Amino acid sequence: MEWALPAPYVMTITVEARAIDSFGHVNNGEYLRWIERISWAHSEVLGLDLARYRALDRAMVVHRHELDYLAPAFEGDTLALATWIVECDQRLSLTRRFQLKRESDGKTLLNARTRFVCAALSTGRPQRLPEEYRRIYGSAVVSEPEGSG
């Protein structure tokens, strides 16, 4: 499958009946759930799971979602959701990019970006990225071509 950027972390999704809304396609809110799932899964593969977040008293919390819905998905569709970390400012934030494709025809159904900021779990207040986050997330950054973001 061709992706917008190289070396994505990819999760396969089979659309279940519970994801379908009254219009007969995947509900918009489901895409956010999938984005959250793949973000966690990718972080875990990189070595930053929930236990590590708790040990460091830091979390990456959503500051902004941007979702461009390009085409609907339907019950039974097999989808491939890709993510990349495209920015890590080494201070407070990181940005992920997402692309959702239907496997049967390779059509892109969704392009999205999420900006996360670092916050202390104990207070909810913004905090600098711990060195471990800077190192791990920073080394996972994939550069976007000029004008693609």
Summary of the structure (lengths in Angstrom):
residues: 149
radius of gyration: 15.9
end to end distance: 20.3
largest distance: 46.3
contacts: 414
relative contact order: 0.23
helix: 26%
strand: 38%
